[in-house]
Structure formats: C-alpha cells, structure tokens
C-alpha cells in the first residue's frame, strides 16, 4: 500500500492511498491527515471497507504533496554509509550520529528546492527514510519491525558552508525547502528487507550517487533502539538513515547544486522523488 497526501483544485491537503492509477480519498472516511491513518493501522491497512467506500479520483487530478507534510520530528543519521564516511575524510562512527532536520523544511514531489544566497555550497543527499507507526520507548532491537509503518525517500539537501561553520548541523540542514520527501510512504509489508535496496540520485540525467542500503553502518534495528532509548518515538516520526557516497562535498572538484538543475532520487520499491532547483532569497 502507498500512503500519500494530496490536494486537488477544489480541496485542501488530505490523506489518500495510491492504488494503480487512482487515489482513494481517505478524508471522507474520517482520517484528518496521514498520521491519523497511520495511528489506525494495522487494522485500517487491511480494512476492505476503505477500498469499498473511499471516493476515487484519477491520479492525474491529484497533486502529490509530502506524504507527511508536518512530521513530529525528523531524525537524520550522519556518516551512515562506509563509502560516504571515507569520501568525507571522517572516522567511522562508533555510535549513530543523530541530528534533527526541521519540519518547516519539508516539501513534496516536483516542488522546487530554493537555494538562498546565504549559502554557496548547497548539496544533495538521497536517503532511505523510516516512518514510525507504533510509538515506543526503549525499543529492543529484535522488536524494531513492530514500530515501522513504512518507508519513503528523503533528500537531505544541505548547505555545507553553514553546516560546518559550527559543530551543530541542524540549521545548515533546515533551510526552507531543504527536505523533499515522497512520493509516497510504502508500507512495510511491501518492503521485506529495507537493507537490500538499490539507492541512487541523478542530476539532470547524470548519476552521482549509486549504492545499496546493504552498505548502511547502523541499520534500522540499531537506529530505532538507540533513538528510542533517549526519546520516545512518536507516530509519524521520520528516521532518515543517511546517504551513500557521491555527494557534492566529497567530489573532486566539489560539485554543488545550481538553479536550473533537476534532482531525481530513487530507491528500489519506493519510486522516484523529483525536485527542480531554483534560486531563492
């Protein structure tokens, strides 16, 4: 199942299920937003009444937004692919490097990433993102799957000069539009092994990142257990698991984003997240 948030010319943003070439509108069934649907799962996921009763519309009549436009928290993991740590000239972490990305940076598919004049080093980072379903604290590694609703794609756009001006990364990661997410949340039952997925990012047709989630240093069980030992995970929280090698920072010469380009982030089984790049304020 693919959970989305969408709008039409006549409606406000609302949750839906993407089924083939149609969108099932969940709002008339009492789901105010995507998080409300996630809270109702797993019962709602397998409820035949939803497919039977939800109004349908052709997907071309729906504009897809970020699947969760305002997630409670976005936890990001730094240096979580071996090859990326090497290209960044940093030691492999002994514990997960966790930082936050502000929800105000979230945008959806096809929305433009706006590069402000404050940064001269805007970078791209394709990442597998875990969406939390069941909340929990002190989650044991062996129970991690009980707390995952599904997976999506996140592009951790970063202003490297702002990011590395201090030891704190959050602001350099949280400019307006610097968190594209989507196009949908694919439920966990459709992704048997999130640690064996092809992952890539291209810019205007040139492949710059290409790896597999097999290369993750800290995988989903460790990340969910570690974060939940410090703060209770909430329904709708996103854990973005890090990016593989090939980012602009690690290239020689370094390669930054430029207005007029188009980023395409792809993960096997999760689709393609496409965002143009434009100049911002």
FIFILO-950074 format. One record per residue: x, y, z of N, C-alpha, C in turn; residue number from 1. Coordinates in Angstrom, 1 decimal. Atoms other than C-alpha are relative to their C-alpha. Layout:
N
    n_xx    n_yy    n_zz   ca_xx   ca_yy   ca_zz    c_xx    c_yy    c_zz  panu
       X       Y       Z       X       Y       Z       X       Y       Z   NUM
...
END
This chain:
281
    n_xx    n_yy    n_zz   ca_xx   ca_yy   ca_zz    c_xx    c_yy    c_zz  panu
     0.8    -1.2     0.0     0.0     0.0     0.0     0.9     1.2     0.0     1
    -0.8    -1.2     0.0     1.2     3.5    -0.7    -0.9     1.2     0.6     2
     0.8    -1.1    -0.6     0.0     6.3     1.6     0.6     1.3    -0.5     3
    -0.4    -1.3     0.6     0.1     9.8     0.2    -0.8     1.1     0.7     4
     0.8    -1.1    -0.3    -1.0    13.3     1.0    -0.1     0.8    -1.3     5
     0.3    -0.6     1.3    -2.6    15.2    -1.9    -1.0     1.1     0.1     6
     1.0    -1.0     0.1    -4.7    18.1    -2.9    -0.5     0.0    -1.5     7
     0.5    -0.2     1.3    -6.9    18.9    -5.9    -0.3     1.5    -0.1     8
     0.3    -1.4     0.2    -8.0    22.2    -7.4    -1.1     0.5     1.0     9
     1.2    -0.4    -0.8   -11.1    22.1    -5.1     0.1    -0.4     1.5    10
     0.0     0.5    -1.3    -9.8    20.5    -1.9     1.3     0.5     0.7    11
    -1.2    -0.2    -0.8    -7.3    21.2     0.9     0.8    -1.3     0.1    12
    -0.8     1.3    -0.1    -4.5    18.7     1.6    -0.7    -1.0     0.8    13
     0.7     1.1    -0.6    -5.8    15.3     2.6     0.7    -1.3    -0.2    14
    -0.7     1.2     0.2    -4.6    11.8     3.0    -0.7    -0.9    -1.0    15
     0.6     0.9     1.0    -5.1     9.1     0.4     0.9    -1.2    -0.2    16
    -0.7     1.2     0.3    -4.0     5.7    -0.8     0.2     0.0    -1.5    17
    -0.2     0.1     1.4    -2.4     5.4    -4.2    -0.1    -1.5    -0.5    18
     0.2     1.3     0.5    -3.7     2.3    -6.0    -0.1     0.0    -1.5    19
    -0.1    -0.1     1.5    -2.6     1.8    -9.6    -0.1     1.4    -0.5    20
     0.1    -1.3     0.5    -3.7     4.9   -11.4    -1.1     0.9     0.7    21
     1.0    -0.7    -0.7    -6.2     6.0    -8.8     0.4     0.4     1.4    22
    -0.2    -0.4    -1.4    -6.2     7.8    -5.5    -1.3    -0.2     0.8    23
     1.1     0.2    -0.9    -8.5     6.7    -2.7     0.0     1.1     1.0    24
     0.1    -1.2    -0.9    -9.6     9.8    -0.7    -0.4    -0.5     1.3    25
     0.3     0.5    -1.4    -9.4     8.9     3.0    -0.7     1.1     0.8    26
     0.6    -1.1    -0.9   -10.7    12.3     4.3    -1.5    -0.3     0.2    27
     1.4     0.2    -0.3   -14.4    11.4     3.8    -0.3    -1.2     1.0    28
     0.2     1.1    -0.9   -13.8     8.3     5.9     0.4     0.3     1.5    29
    -0.3    -0.5    -1.3   -12.8    10.4     8.9     1.5     0.1     0.4    30
    -1.4    -0.2    -0.2    -9.0    10.5     8.5     0.4     1.4    -0.3    31
    -0.3    -1.4     0.2    -7.9    14.1     9.0     1.3     0.2    -0.7    32
    -1.2    -0.1     0.7    -4.4    13.5     7.8     0.7    -1.4     0.0    33
    -0.7     1.3     0.1    -1.8    10.8     7.1     0.3    -0.6     1.3    34
    -0.3     0.5    -1.3    -0.8    10.5    10.7    -1.2    -0.7     0.7    35
     1.2     0.7    -0.5    -4.4     9.7    11.7    -0.2    -1.3    -0.6    36
     0.1     1.3     0.6    -4.4     6.9     9.2     1.0    -1.0     0.6    37
    -1.0     0.9    -0.6    -1.1     5.5    10.5    -0.3    -0.4     1.4    38
     0.4     0.4    -1.3    -2.4     5.6    14.0    -1.1    -1.1     0.0    39
     1.1     1.0     0.1    -5.4     3.5    12.9     0.5    -1.4    -0.5    40
    -0.6     1.3     0.5    -3.1     0.8    11.4     0.5    -0.9     1.2    41
     0.2     0.7     1.2    -2.7    -2.1    11.2    -1.4    -0.3    -0.4    42
     1.4     0.3     0.4    -6.5    -2.5    11.3    -0.4     0.7    -1.3    43
     0.5    -0.7     1.2    -7.1     0.2     8.7     0.7    -0.5    -1.2    44
    -0.8     0.4     1.2    -4.4    -1.2     6.4    -0.7    -1.1    -0.7    45
     0.6     1.2     0.6    -6.4    -4.4     5.8    -1.5     0.1     0.1    46
     1.4    -0.1    -0.1    -9.9    -3.0     6.2    -0.6     0.1    -1.4    47
     0.6     0.0     1.3   -11.8    -3.9     3.0    -1.0     1.2    -0.2    48
     1.0    -1.1     0.1   -14.4    -1.1     3.8     0.7     1.2    -0.6    49
    -0.6    -1.2     0.5   -11.8     1.5     3.0     0.1     0.0    -1.5    50
     0.0     0.1     1.5   -11.3     0.4    -0.6    -1.4     0.1    -0.6    51
     1.3     0.0     0.5   -15.0    -0.1    -1.0    -0.7     1.3     0.1    52
     0.7    -1.2    -0.3   -16.1     3.2     0.4     0.7     1.3    -0.3    53
    -0.8    -1.2     0.3   -13.3     5.7    -0.3    -0.3     0.5    -1.4    54
     0.2    -0.6     1.4   -14.1     8.1    -3.2     1.3    -0.1    -0.8    55
    -1.2     0.2     0.9   -11.7     7.5    -6.1     0.1     1.2    -1.0    56
    -0.2    -1.0     1.1   -10.2    10.0    -8.5     1.3    -0.4    -0.7    57
    -1.2     0.3     0.8    -7.6     9.6   -11.3     1.2     0.7     0.6    58
    -1.2    -0.5    -0.6    -4.1    10.2   -10.1     0.4     1.3    -0.7    59
    -0.4    -1.2     0.6    -3.6    12.9   -12.7    -0.8     1.2     0.4    60
     0.7    -1.1    -0.5    -6.2    15.0   -11.0     0.5     0.4     1.4    61
    -0.5    -0.2    -1.4    -4.3    14.9    -7.7     1.5     0.6    -0.1    62
    -1.4    -0.5    -0.2    -1.2    17.0    -6.8     0.6    -0.7     1.2    63
    -0.6     0.6    -1.1     1.0    14.9    -4.6     0.9     1.0     0.8    64
    -0.8    -0.8    -0.9     2.5    16.7    -1.5     0.9    -1.0     0.8    65
    -0.7     0.8    -0.9     4.9    15.4     1.1    -0.9    -1.0     0.7    66
     0.9     0.9    -0.6     3.4    12.2     2.5    -0.5     0.3     1.4    67
     0.3    -0.5    -1.3     3.6    13.6     6.0     0.5     1.5    -0.1    68
    -0.5    -1.3     0.2     3.7    17.4     5.4     0.6     0.7     1.3    69
    -0.5    -0.6    -1.2     4.4    18.2     9.1     0.3    -1.1     1.0    70
    -0.3     1.1    -1.0     6.1    15.2    10.8     0.4     0.5     1.3    71
    -0.3    -0.4    -1.3     6.5    15.4    14.5     1.5     0.3     0.2    72
    -1.5    -0.2     0.0    10.3    15.0    14.2     0.6    -0.7    -1.2    73
    -0.8     0.6     1.1    12.8    14.3    11.5     1.4    -0.3     0.6    74
    -1.3     0.4    -0.5    15.8    12.4    12.9     0.9    -0.4    -1.2    75
    -0.9     0.3     1.1    18.7    12.2    10.5     1.3    -0.6     0.6    76
    -1.2     0.7    -0.5    21.8    10.0    10.7     1.2     0.4    -0.9    77
    -1.2    -0.4     0.8    25.2    11.3     9.6     1.0    -1.1    -0.1    78
    -1.1     0.9     0.2    28.0     9.3     8.1    -0.4    -1.5     0.3    79
     0.5     1.3    -0.3    26.0     6.1     8.0     0.2    -1.0    -1.2    80
    -0.4     0.9     1.0    27.4     4.6     4.8     1.6     0.0     0.0    81
    -1.5     0.1    -0.1    31.0     3.4     4.9     0.7     0.8    -1.1    82
    -0.7    -0.7     1.0    31.9     4.9     1.5    -0.2     1.5     0.1    83
     0.2    -1.5    -0.2    30.4     8.3     2.4     0.9     0.5     1.1    84
    -0.9    -0.4    -1.0    32.4     8.4     5.6     1.5     0.2    -0.5    85
    -1.4    -0.1     0.6    35.6     7.7     3.6     0.1     1.2    -0.9    86
    -0.2    -1.2     0.9    34.9    10.4     1.0    -0.1     1.3     0.8    87
     0.1    -1.2    -0.8    34.1    12.9     3.8     1.3     0.1     0.9    88
    -1.2     0.0    -0.8    37.5    12.0     5.4    -0.3     0.1     1.5    89
     0.3     0.1    -1.4    35.9    11.2     8.7     0.0    -1.5     0.5    90
    -0.1     1.3    -0.6    36.3     8.2    11.0    -1.4    -0.6     0.0    91
     1.3     0.6    -0.2    33.5     5.6    11.1    -0.5     0.2     1.4    92
     0.5    -0.2    -1.4    31.2     6.4    14.0    -0.2    -1.3     0.8    93
     0.1     1.2    -0.9    31.1     4.1    17.0    -1.5    -0.1     0.5    94
     1.5     0.0    -0.3    27.5     5.2    17.8    -0.6     0.9    -1.1    95
     0.7    -0.8     1.1    24.9     6.7    15.4     0.2     1.5     0.3    96
     0.0    -1.4    -0.1    25.4    10.4    14.7    -1.3     0.6    -0.4    97
     1.4    -0.4     0.2    21.9    11.8    15.1    -0.1     1.6     0.1    98
     0.4    -1.5    -0.1    20.8    15.4    14.3    -1.4     0.1    -0.5    99
     1.4    -0.3     0.4    17.4    17.0    13.6     0.0     0.8    -1.3   100
     0.3    -0.9     1.1    16.1    18.5    10.4    -1.4     0.6     0.3   101
     1.3    -0.7    -0.4    13.2    21.0    11.0    -1.1    -0.3    -1.0   102
     1.1     0.3     0.8     9.8    20.1     9.7    -0.4     1.1    -1.0   103
     0.3    -1.2     0.9     9.5    23.6     8.2     0.7    -0.1    -1.3   104
    -0.7     0.1     1.3    11.9    22.5     5.5    -0.7    -1.0    -1.0   105
     0.6     1.1     0.8     9.6    19.7     4.2    -0.7     0.5    -1.2   106
     0.8    -0.2     1.2     8.3    19.8     0.6    -0.2    -1.3    -0.6   107
     0.4     1.2     0.6     6.9    17.2    -1.7     0.5    -0.2    -1.4   108
    -0.5     0.2     1.4     7.5    15.8    -5.2    -0.3     1.2    -0.9   109
     0.1    -1.0     1.0     8.0    18.2    -8.0     0.1     1.5     0.5   110
    -0.1    -1.4    -0.6     8.2    21.2    -5.6     1.5     0.4    -0.1   111
    -1.4    -0.4     0.2    11.3    23.3    -6.2     0.8     0.2     1.3   112
    -1.0    -0.3    -1.1    14.3    23.4    -3.8     0.6     1.3    -0.3   113
    -0.4    -1.4     0.2    15.1    27.0    -3.4     1.4     0.3     0.7   114
    -1.3    -0.2    -0.5    18.8    27.9    -2.9     0.2     1.4     0.4   115
    -0.2    -1.4    -0.4    19.3    31.0    -0.8     1.4     0.5    -0.3   116
    -1.3    -0.6     0.2    22.1    33.5    -1.4     0.9    -0.2     1.2   117
    -0.8     0.1    -1.2    23.3    32.8     2.1     1.0    -1.2    -0.1   118
    -0.9     1.1     0.2    24.9    29.5     1.0     0.6     0.0    -1.4   119
    -0.7     0.2     1.3    27.5    28.9    -1.7     0.3    -1.5    -0.3   120
    -0.3     1.5     0.1    27.7    25.1    -1.1    -1.2    -0.8     0.2   121
     1.2     0.9    -0.2    24.2    23.5    -1.5     0.3    -1.4    -0.5   122
    -0.4     1.4     0.3    24.5    19.7    -1.6    -1.3    -0.8     0.0   123
     1.1     0.9     0.1    22.2    16.8    -2.3     0.4    -1.3     0.7   124
    -0.2     1.3    -0.7    21.8    13.5    -0.3    -1.3    -0.9    -0.1   125
     1.2     0.9     0.0    19.4    10.7    -1.2     0.1    -0.9     1.2   126
     0.0     0.8    -1.2    18.3     8.7     1.8    -1.3    -0.8     0.1   127
     1.2     0.8    -0.4    16.0     5.9     2.9    -0.5     0.5     1.3   128
     0.6    -0.5    -1.2    13.6     7.2     5.4    -1.0    -1.0     0.6   129
     0.9     0.9    -0.8    11.8     5.1     8.1    -1.1     0.8     0.5   130
     1.1    -0.7    -0.6     8.3     6.2     9.1    -0.5    -0.9     1.1   131
     0.5     0.7    -1.2     7.3     5.2    12.6    -1.5    -0.1     0.1   132
     1.4     0.2    -0.2     3.9     3.7    13.2    -0.4    -0.1     1.4   133
     0.3     0.2    -1.4     3.6     2.4    16.7     1.0     0.7     0.8   134
    -0.9    -0.7    -0.9     5.1     4.7    19.3     0.7    -0.9     1.0   135
    -0.7     0.9    -0.9     7.6     3.3    21.7     1.2     0.7     0.6   136
    -1.2    -0.4    -0.7    10.4     3.9    24.2     0.8    -1.2     0.4   137
    -0.9     1.1    -0.3    13.4     1.7    24.9    -0.4    -1.3    -0.8   138
     0.4     1.1     0.9    12.5    -0.5    21.9     1.2    -0.9    -0.2   139
    -1.1     1.0     0.2    14.6    -3.7    21.8     0.2    -0.2    -1.5   140
    -0.3     0.2     1.4    16.4    -4.3    18.5    -0.8    -1.1    -0.7   141
     0.7     1.1     0.7    14.6    -7.5    17.9    -1.5     0.3    -0.2   142
     1.4    -0.4     0.2    11.2    -5.7    18.1    -0.1     1.2    -1.0   143
     0.0    -1.2     0.8    12.1    -2.9    15.6    -1.2     0.0    -1.0   144
     1.0     0.1     1.1     9.7    -4.1    12.9    -1.4     0.3     0.5   145
     1.3    -0.3    -0.6     6.7    -3.7    15.3    -0.3     1.5     0.0   146
     0.2    -1.4    -0.1     7.2     0.0    15.2     0.1     0.8    -1.3   147
    -0.2    -0.6     1.3     7.7     0.7    11.5    -1.3    -0.1    -0.8   148
     1.1    -0.1     0.9     4.8     1.8     9.4     0.4    -0.3    -1.5   149
    -0.4     0.1     1.3     6.7     2.1     6.2     1.2     0.8    -0.3   150
    -1.2    -0.6     0.5     9.4     3.7     4.1    -0.3     1.0    -1.1   151
     0.1    -1.0     1.1     9.9     6.7     1.8     1.4     0.5    -0.3   152
    -1.3    -0.6     0.4    12.6     8.7     0.1     0.1     1.4     0.6   153
    -0.2    -1.4    -0.5    14.1    11.8     1.7     1.3     0.5    -0.7   154
    -1.2    -0.7     0.6    16.6    14.2     0.0     0.5     1.0     1.1   155
    -0.5    -0.9    -1.1    18.7    15.7     2.8     0.9     1.1    -0.6   156
    -0.7    -1.1     0.6    19.6    18.9     1.0     0.7     0.8     1.1   157
    -0.8    -0.6    -1.0    22.4    20.6     2.9     0.8     1.2    -0.5   158
    -0.8    -1.2     0.2    24.1    24.0     3.0     1.4    -0.3     0.7   159
    -1.2     0.5    -0.7    27.6    22.7     3.7     0.8     1.1     0.7   160
    -0.7    -1.0    -0.7    29.2    26.0     4.5    -0.6     0.4     1.3   161
     0.7    -0.3    -1.3    26.5    26.7     7.1     0.1    -1.2     0.9   162
     0.0     1.2    -0.8    26.5    23.1     8.3     1.3    -0.1     0.8   163
    -1.3     0.3    -0.7    30.3    23.0     9.1     0.5     1.3     0.6   164
    -0.4    -1.2    -0.7    30.5    26.6    10.4     0.1    -0.2     1.5   165
     0.0     0.3    -1.4    29.8    25.1    13.8    -0.1    -1.5     0.1   166
     0.1     1.4    -0.2    29.6    21.6    15.3    -1.4    -0.5    -0.1   167
     1.4     0.4     0.0    25.8    21.7    15.2    -0.5     0.1    -1.4   168
     0.4     0.1     1.4    24.3    20.6    11.9    -1.4     0.5    -0.4   169
     1.4    -0.1     0.2    20.6    21.3    12.3    -0.4     1.2    -1.0   170
     0.4    -1.2     0.8    20.4    24.9    10.8     0.5    -0.1    -1.4   171
    -0.5     0.1     1.4    22.6    24.1     7.8    -0.8    -1.1    -0.8   172
     0.8     1.1     0.7    20.2    21.2     7.0    -1.5     0.5    -0.1   173
     1.4    -0.3    -0.2    16.9    23.1     7.6    -0.5     1.3    -0.7   174
     0.6    -1.2     0.8    16.6    26.0     5.1    -1.3    -0.4    -0.6   175
     1.3     0.2     0.7    13.2    26.4     3.6     0.2    -0.8    -1.3   176
     0.0     0.9     1.2    12.6    23.6     1.0     1.1    -1.0     0.0   177
    -1.2     0.9     0.0    15.7    21.6     2.0    -0.3    -1.4     0.5   178
     0.4     1.3    -0.4    13.7    18.5     2.9    -1.1    -0.6    -0.9   179
     0.9     0.7     0.9    12.0    16.9    -0.1    -0.3    -1.4     0.5   180
     0.4     1.4    -0.4    10.1    13.7     0.9    -1.1    -0.5    -0.9   181
     1.0     0.6     0.9     8.0    11.3    -1.2     0.5    -1.0    -0.9   182
     1.3    -0.6     0.3     6.4    10.5    -3.4    -1.1    -0.6     0.9   183
     1.0     0.6    -0.8     4.6     8.1    -1.1     0.7    -0.8     1.2   184
    -0.5     0.9    -1.0     5.1     6.0     2.1    -0.5    -1.4    -0.4   185
     0.3     1.4     0.4     5.3     2.4     1.0    -0.1    -0.8     1.3   186
     0.2     0.7    -1.2     4.0     0.2     3.8     1.0    -1.2     0.2   187
    -1.1     0.9    -0.3     6.5    -2.2     5.5    -0.3    -1.4    -0.6   188
     0.3     1.3     0.5     4.7    -5.3     4.3     0.4    -0.2    -1.5   189
    -0.5     0.0     1.4     5.8    -4.4     0.7     1.5     0.1    -0.1   190
    -1.4    -0.1     0.1     9.4    -4.0     1.6     0.6    -1.0     1.0   191
    -0.4     1.1    -1.0    10.5    -7.3     3.2     1.4     0.3     0.6   192
    -1.4    -0.3    -0.5    14.2    -6.2     3.6     0.4     1.4    -0.4   193
    -0.4    -1.3     0.3    14.9    -2.5     3.8     1.5     0.2    -0.1   194
    -1.4    -0.1     0.0    18.6    -3.3     4.0     0.6    -0.6    -1.3   195
    -0.5     0.6     1.3    18.9    -4.6     0.4    -0.7     0.7    -1.1   196
     0.7    -0.8     1.1    17.6    -1.8    -1.8     1.0     0.8    -0.8   197
    -0.8    -0.8     0.8    19.2    -0.1    -4.7    -0.4     1.5     0.3   198
     0.2    -1.4    -0.3    19.6     3.7    -4.0     0.9     0.8    -0.9   199
    -0.8    -0.8     0.9    20.7     6.4    -6.4    -0.6     1.4    -0.1   200
     0.4    -1.4     0.3    20.5    10.1    -7.2     0.7     0.5    -1.2   201
    -0.5    -0.6     1.2    20.9    11.8   -10.5    -0.4     1.5    -0.1   202
     0.3    -1.4     0.2    21.0    15.5   -11.5     0.0     0.2    -1.5   203
     0.2    -0.3     1.4    19.7    16.4   -14.9     0.5    -1.2    -0.9   204
    -0.4     1.2     0.7    20.3    12.8   -16.0     1.3    -0.6     0.3   205
    -1.3     0.5    -0.4    23.8    12.3   -14.6    -0.1    -0.7     1.4   206
     0.1     0.7    -1.3    24.0     9.6   -11.9     1.2     0.4     0.8   207
    -1.0    -0.5    -0.9    26.0    11.0    -9.0     0.1    -0.9     1.3   208
     0.0     0.9    -1.1    25.1     8.6    -6.2    -0.6    -1.3    -0.4   209
     0.6     1.3     0.3    24.5     4.8    -6.6     0.6    -1.0     0.9   210
    -0.5     0.9    -1.0    24.8     2.3    -3.9    -1.2    -1.0     0.4   211
     1.1     0.9    -0.6    22.7    -0.2    -1.8    -0.1     0.2     1.5   212
     0.2    -0.1    -1.4    21.2     0.0     1.6     0.7    -1.1     0.8   213
    -0.8     1.0    -0.7    23.3    -3.1     2.4     1.2     0.7     0.6   214
    -1.2    -0.7    -0.5    26.2    -0.6     3.0    -0.3     0.9     1.2   215
     0.2    -0.7    -1.2    24.5     1.0     6.0     0.8    -0.5     1.1   216
    -0.8     0.3    -1.2    26.7     1.1     9.1    -1.0    -0.4     1.1   217
     1.0     0.3    -1.0    23.8     1.3    11.6    -1.3    -0.2    -0.8   218
     1.2     0.3     0.7    20.7    -0.4    10.3    -1.2     0.3     0.8   219
     1.2    -0.4    -0.7    17.1     0.1    11.3    -0.1    -0.5     1.4   220
     0.1     0.4    -1.4    17.2    -2.1    14.4     0.8     0.8     1.0   221
    -0.9    -0.8    -0.9    20.1    -0.2    15.9    -0.5     1.4     0.1   222
     0.5    -1.4     0.0    18.7     3.2    14.9    -1.2     0.2     0.9   223
     1.2    -0.1    -0.7    15.3     2.6    16.3     0.2    -0.2     1.5   224
    -0.4     0.3    -1.4    16.7     1.1    19.5     0.7     1.2     0.7   225
    -0.8    -1.1    -0.6    19.2     3.9    20.0    -0.8     1.2     0.3   226
     0.8    -1.2    -0.1    16.9     6.8    19.4    -1.1    -0.1     1.1   227
     1.0     0.2    -1.0    14.1     5.3    21.5     0.5    -0.2     1.4   228
    -0.5     0.1    -1.3    16.4     4.8    24.4     0.2     1.4     0.6   229
    -0.2    -1.4    -0.4    16.7     8.6    24.6    -1.3     0.8     0.0   230
     1.3    -0.7     0.1    13.3     9.9    23.5    -1.0    -1.0    -0.6   231
     1.1     0.9     0.5    10.0     8.1    22.9    -0.3     0.3    -1.4   232
     0.4    -0.2     1.4     9.4     7.6    19.2    -1.5     0.2    -0.1   233
     1.4    -0.3     0.2     6.1     9.0    18.1    -0.5    -0.4    -1.4   234
     0.6     0.4     1.3     3.7     8.0    15.3     0.2     1.2    -0.9   235
    -0.2    -1.0     1.0     4.7     9.9    12.2     1.5     0.5     0.0   236
    -1.4    -0.3     0.0     8.3    10.4    13.3     0.7    -0.6    -1.2   237
    -0.8     0.5     1.1    10.8    10.0    10.4     1.5    -0.1     0.4   238
    -1.5     0.2    -0.2    14.3     8.5    10.7     0.6    -0.2    -1.4   239
    -0.7     0.0     1.3    16.4     9.3     7.6     1.3    -0.6     0.3   240
    -1.1     0.9    -0.4    19.1     6.7     7.6     1.4     0.4    -0.5   241
    -1.4    -0.4     0.5    22.0     8.6     5.9     0.1    -0.2    -1.5   242
    -0.2     0.0     1.4    23.4     8.9     2.4     1.3    -0.7    -0.4   243
    -1.2     0.7     0.5    25.9     6.9     0.3     0.9     1.0    -0.6   244
    -1.0    -0.8     0.6    29.0     8.2    -1.4    -0.5     0.7    -1.3   245
     0.4    -0.7     1.2    28.8    10.6    -4.3    -0.5     1.4     0.2   246
     0.6    -1.3    -0.3    27.6    13.8    -2.6     1.0     1.1    -0.6   247
    -0.9    -1.0     0.5    29.0    17.1    -3.9     1.2     0.3     0.9   248
    -1.1    -0.3    -0.9    31.1    17.7    -0.8     1.2    -0.9    -0.2   249
    -1.0     1.0     0.1    33.1    14.5    -1.4     0.7    -0.1    -1.4   250
    -0.5     0.1     1.3    33.8    15.1    -5.1     1.2     0.9    -0.2   251
    -1.1    -0.9     0.4    37.0    16.5    -6.7    -0.1     0.3    -1.5   252
     0.3    -1.1    -0.9    36.3    19.1    -7.7    -1.4    -0.1     0.7   253
     1.3     0.1    -0.7    33.4    19.6    -5.3    -1.1     0.5    -1.0   254
     1.1    -0.2     1.0    30.0    19.7    -7.1    -1.2     0.5     0.8   255
     1.2    -0.6    -0.7    27.2    22.0    -5.8    -1.2     0.1    -0.9   256
     1.2    -0.2     0.8    23.6    22.4    -6.8    -0.1     1.4    -0.6   257
     0.2    -1.3     0.7    22.7    25.1    -9.3    -1.4     0.2    -0.5   258
     1.3    -0.2     0.6    19.4    26.7   -10.3    -0.1    -0.5    -1.4   259
     0.2     0.6     1.3    18.0    25.1   -13.4     0.2    -1.5    -0.1   260
    -0.2     1.4     0.0    19.0    21.6   -12.5    -1.2    -0.7     0.6   261
     1.1     0.8    -0.5    16.6    18.8   -11.6     0.6    -1.3     0.7   262
    -0.4     1.1    -0.7    17.3    16.2    -8.9    -1.0    -1.1     0.0   263
     0.9     1.1    -0.1    15.9    12.7    -9.1     0.6    -1.0     0.9   264
    -0.4     1.0    -1.0    16.2    10.5    -6.0    -0.8    -1.3    -0.2   265
     0.7     1.3     0.3    15.3     6.8    -6.5     0.5    -1.0     1.0   266
    -0.3     1.2    -0.8    15.1     3.8    -4.1    -0.9    -1.1    -0.5   267
     0.7     1.1     0.5    14.1     0.4    -5.2    -1.2    -0.3     0.8   268
     1.2     0.3    -0.7    10.5    -0.3    -4.4    -0.8     1.2     0.5   269
     0.6    -1.2    -0.6     9.8     3.3    -3.3    -0.3     1.1    -1.0   270
     0.3    -1.0     1.1     9.7     5.2    -6.6     1.0     1.0    -0.2   271
    -1.0    -1.1     0.4    11.3     8.4    -7.7    -0.5     1.3     0.6   272
     0.3    -1.4    -0.6    11.4    11.8    -5.9     0.7     1.0    -0.8   273
    -0.6    -0.9     0.9    11.9    14.5    -8.4    -0.2     1.5     0.5   274
     0.1    -1.4    -0.4    12.6    18.2    -7.5     0.9     0.9    -0.8   275
    -0.8    -1.0     0.7    13.8    21.1    -9.6     0.7     0.9     1.0   276
    -0.8    -0.9    -0.8    16.4    23.5    -8.2    -0.2     1.4    -0.6   277
     0.2    -1.4     0.5    15.7    27.3    -8.4     0.8     0.9     1.0   278
    -0.6    -1.0    -0.9    17.3    30.4    -6.9    -1.1     0.5     1.0   279
     0.9    -0.5    -1.0    15.8    31.5    -3.6     0.5     1.3     0.6   280
    -0.4    -1.2    -0.6    16.1    34.5    -1.3     1.0    -0.3     1.1   281
END
